[in-house]
C-alpha cells in the first residue's frame, strides 16, 4: 500500500489523484504524482476534491498493477482493520488500494464528486440517499458493531448503567457536563445528532464542544477534558490503553438500546455517473469484503483481546434489503423500515456475537 495520512497526520497514502488534474497537467505530472511519492507532508485539511474528476482506472498494460480508490470512515483506519484487509486484496488482484480516510459524510461526498471507486461507510440513511440519487450501485452489508457512550470514571452526570441512550444524553445536557462531539458529518456524528433529536435536546453552550476531528482524536480530547462522547466500540477498544475513559452506556452488543446499532456497508460508484471509475475492481473489492476470506479476516481481527467488528455478509437466506434503500417500496415501507432495520440488527447480534462477548 502507498503513503497516506491518518486523521492524526501520519503517513497513510491518502492523497487522491484527480484524473482531470492529471490529464490537464500532462504526462510529466502523471509520472510525478501517480503512486506513492514518499512525501510525508500532511495533505491540506479536509482533502478537498475536484468535482467530476473520476476515480481510478487500471494502468492499461496487461499485468500492470491496477489502482482502486477507496473512500472510507475513519474507524476502519483507526482500528487498523484496513491494514489487515487491503494487503490480501492487493496481492490477489494485483492491485493497489489508495485509501482516503474521512468521516462517512465526507467519504460519500468524495464519491459523489467521482473521486473514489468504492466507499466503505456506516450511516445507512446517508448511504440510502447516495443510492437513491444514482451515485452508488450494488450495496452490500459487510459488518457491524455498535456505539457506546463513554466518559470519565467519576461519571459527573451520573449516567452509568442507563438503559436508554436518549435519557443519558438528556441527563448530560441537564447537568451541562462536558460533551465532545466529532462535529464532522461522520457516521458517528450523524448518530449522535439523531440521539440528541430523539432526546428532545438541541445541544449548545460551553459544555458542548464540536471539534471537527476523527474518532481517535475525539476520544483523546474527551479524555483530556474529562468529557463524555459517543464512540464506535471498535475504535474505543483499539485505543482504550491510551485513555482513561470508560463505557458508561452500553450498545446493543451488550444488551444496550438498539438506537446505538452501527452497521457498515460497501457501495461501488455507479459507472453510469462516472464512466472512468474502476467499476470492475470496485466490484471485486466488494466481493472480497463480503466473501468468505474477507469475512474471515474481519471476524479474526481483534485489539486488546476483543473482536472489533462482526461480519454479516454471508447468509444462507437472501437478504434483499441490503441492495436498496431501506424505505424502498413506498410510504408503507418507509413507515416500517425503522422497526425492520432494528429487528434485522438484533438478529445479527443473536447470530454472530458470542454470549460471553
N, C-alpha and C positions, 0 to 999 in steps of 0.2 A: 504494500500500500504506500502511497506517496505522502508528502508532507501535508498537514492540515493544521487547523488551530481550534483548540477546545474553547469552551466558554471561559477558561482560565487563562487563555493566551498561549497555551502550549502548542508546539508544532503538532499538527494533526492532519495535514493535507486537505484543508477545506477550501482552498482557493478554486472557485468555479471558473472555468474558462468560458467566456461568452463567444459562441460561434460567430455571431455577427461582428464582434470586435476583431476577432482573429482574421476573418475574411477581409475586413477593411484594412487591417494592418499589413497584410501580405505574408508571404512565406516565411520571411525572417522572423516575424512575430510568432508565427506558429511554432517554429523550431525553438525559439527562445522561451516560450511560455508553456508549451504543452508538457504534460507530465510534471514531476516534482522537481523544482529548480534548486532546492536546497536553501532557499531564502527563508530564514526563520523569523523575519519581522512580522508581527501580527497584522492581519488584514484590517481594513477600515471597519469601524463599528457597524453592525447590522448587516455586513456583507451585501451591500446594495446590488440589485440586479438590473439588467437592461431588458426592457420588455421585448418579448418575442425573439429572443436570441437563439432559442433552440437548445436541446440537451446535448448528449454526447453521441457520437457515432463510432462504429468500428473504424480502424485505421485504413481499411481498404485492401491491403495486401493479404493474400492467403497466408495464414499462420501468424499474422501480426497480432499483438496484444490488443484486445478490444477495451473500450472505455465505457464505464457506466457511471452516471452522476446520480447519487442518492441524496435526497434531502430528508432529514430525519430530526426527530425530537432529541433534546439534549440527554434525556435519560438513557437512551441506548448507547450513547458515548460515555457519559459519566460513570455508568456501571461497568464499562469495559466489555459489554456484550458484543459489540461490533468487532472488537479485536479477536473474538473467538469465531465469529461467523464469516467475516469477509475474506480472510486469507484462504479458507477452504473453498469458497465460491470462486475466488480468483484463480486458484490452481486448477480447478476442474474445468473452468470455462475459458482459460487463457485470457483473463480479463483483469482490468484494474478498476477498482471501485473508488471513485472520488466522492468523498462524503462531506456534506455541509451540515453541521450540527446546529440547529436553531430551535426556538420554540416551535410547536406544531403550527401555529398561525403563520409564522414566517416561512416555515418549510412548505406549507401549502401555497403561499404566495409565490415562492420561488418557482414551484411547478406551474402555477398559473401563468407565469411570465415565460414559460418554455425553457427555463434554465435548469431543469432536472429531468431525468428519465423516469424516475420512480420515487415514491415517498413512503416512508415508514413512520406513522404518526399515531396519536392516541387522543382524538377528540371526535367521537362519532358524528356529532352534529355538523362540525366543520367538514369532515370527510364526506358526509352526505351532500352538503352544498356543493362541494368540489365535483361530485358525481353528477348531480342534477344540472350543473352548469356545463357539463360536457367535457371537462378537463381531465377526468380520470375514467378509467375503464377497468373492469375485471378485479374489483376489490376483493381481497381475501382476509379473513381473520388469521392472525398469526399467533398471538399470545395474550396473556393478561396478567395483571397483578392488582393491587388496589392502592388507594390513597390512605394516608394516615395523618392525623393531626398531632404534631409534635410540639414540645415546649420544654421549658426549663424544669428541672427536677422538683423545685419547690412549688410549681404549678400555682402561680399567683391568682389566676382566675378561678381555680377550683373546678376544672373540667375533667379531671382524671376519671376514667371509667365510664363516662357518659355513653349512653347507647344511641344518642341522636347527634349527628354532626351539626344539624341546624341549631339545636339547643346549645351545643358547645360554642358555636360561632356567636350566637346571641349573648351568651354569658361573657365571652371575651369582650364583645363590644360594650356591654353594660359596665364591665369592670374597667374599660379603657386600658386593658392590658396590651402591651406592645405586640403588634402582629406585623410580620414582614411578608409582603406579597411579591411574587415574581413580577407582576405588572408588565408582562411581555407578550400577552396574547398567546401564550403556550397552552398546551392541553391542560396542564396543571392550573394555570391562571384561569382558563375557561371554567374548569370545575370549581375553583374557589369562588368565582363570581356567581355561579349557579347556586352554590350553598348559601352565600350571603342573601341572594334574592329569595331563596326558599325560607330563609330565616326572617325575612322582612326587614333586613338591615341594609342601609347604604353606608358602607364604612368610610369614614373621613375623620380628619383631625390628626393631631400629632402622634397618637398611638398607632395609626395605620400608615405603614411605610411601603410604598411601591418603589422597587429598586431596578426593575428592568433587566434582571440577570437570570442566568440559568439556574437549575435546581441545586447544583453543588454550591455555587456562590450564595444562593439564598439560604441554604442551611448554615453555612459558615456565618453569614451576617446575623441570622436569627440567634445562633449560639452566642455570638459576641455581644448581642444586645439583650440577652435574657428574654427572648421573644418567642411567640408561637408562630408556626407557619404550617402550610399544607404541603406535604411531600408525597411523591410516589414512594411506595415501600422499597422498591429496588434501590433507588439512589440513596435513601436513608440507610439501608442496611450496608451498602457499599462504603459509606462514609462515616458510619457511626463510631468507629475507633478514633476519629479525629475531632469529634464534637461531644458535648455533654448533654445534648437534647435527648429527651425520652418520648416514646409514643404515649400520648395522653388519651387519645381516642382511636380505637382500632377500626380498620376497614373490614369488608366482608370476608376476607380470607381468614379472619379470626372472629367471625360471628358479629362483626360490626354492621352498620347500616349500608344498604345496597347503593345508596347515593354515592358512596366512595368507590364504586367499581372503576376499573381502569383497563379497558380492552385496547389492544393495538391492532392496526390494520395496515396492509401494504397495498398500494394502488399504483399501477403503471400509468404514465401520462398518455393521453389519447393521441395517437399519431394522426388522426384526422384534424386535430387542432394544430399540432406541430409535427409535420412530416419528417423533420430532421432528428427527432428524438430516437434514441436507440431502443425501439419498442421490443425487438426480439430479445435483446439482452435483459431489458426490464422484466419481460415475462419470464425469462429464465431465472432471474433473481427471485421473483415472486414464487416461482415453483420450487426453488431451492429452500427458501424460508419455510414454506408450507409443506414440503415433502419430508419423508422420514429422517433424512440426515440433518437438515436444518432444525427440525423439531427436536431431534435428539440432542443437538448442541445446546439449544435453548433450555431444555429440561435439565441438562447436566451442569449448566452454568451456575456457580454459587459464589458468594462472597461472605466472609466471616461465618462460614458453615451453614449459610441459609440459601435456599433456592430463591433467585430474584424474580424470575418470570416463569409462567406456566404455559406451555404450548397448547393450543386448542384448534389447530388447523385440520388435524386428521380425525375423521369421523366416519363410521360405517353408514350412518344415516345422512342423507343430503341436507345441507344447511344453505338453502337458497337465499335466506335473508342477508347473508354476508355480501352478496354481489350488488345489491341495490340499496338505495336509501331506506332507512327503517320505516319511513312513512309512505313508502311506495304502495300505491293501490287506492289512494283517495282519502277522503275525510275520515271514514270509519277506521282505516288502517292507521291514520295519524293519531286518532284518539286512543288506540290500544297499543301503539308502538312502545311507549314507555314501560308498560307493565310486561309486555312480551320480552323486551330487552332485559328487564330485571330478572325475569324468570329464566332466560337463557343464561345469564351470568351466574345465577345461583346454581344452575345445572352444571356449568363448567366447574365451579368450585367443588361441588359434590363429586364430580368425576375425576378431577385432576389434582386436587390439593389434599395431601395426606392429613389424616386426623390429628397427627402429632406435630403438624407444622407450627 
